Amino acid sequence: MTKMVVVFTLLGYMVLASALAASDCPFPQGMQASIGASKQAIEARQAGVAKDDLLARVSPDANPQMSRLLKSIVDEVYDYPALRPEVYAAYRFEHCFVSQQHTEQMSAMKFADAWPLLKKCEQIEPEGARPPCAMRVVHRVTGIPE
């Protein structure tokens, strides 16, 4: 019995390690960071912080996966018309979560395809329905089932 637990635990770590190696959004740090970084990037843009200044704040000593994640968030926030923080953060959280198991499909996803759908999510009332709508955008654009 103890051997089986050790084998399953080891297999779990192997799966986690391969997901970390393949995904640009390391689990669970990337999921947590995607929410905070999304909101901070939007706040920085609204405050008039230049994109290059914000990118310069990404530590060169950071984990390469986290650096890529943060840079892609800054690119999306600055290169497209503004989205509400709760909509973009929910989208990014789901993007990160789905990328854990569907790395190739997610890496092929273009934010340009998601942006108009996210903009529609902003129009939904009540406000609490916006984040689930934004999370579904990831699945609509990629075709990955929820």
Secondary structure, 3 states (H helix, E strand, C coil): CHHHHHHHHHHHHHHHHHHHHHCCCCCCHHHHHHHHHHHHHHHHHHCCCCHHHHHHCCCCCCCHHHHHHHHHHHHHHHHCCCCCHHHHHHHHHHHHHHHCCCHHHHHCCCHHHHHHHHHHHCCCCCHHHHHHHHHHHHHHHHCCCC
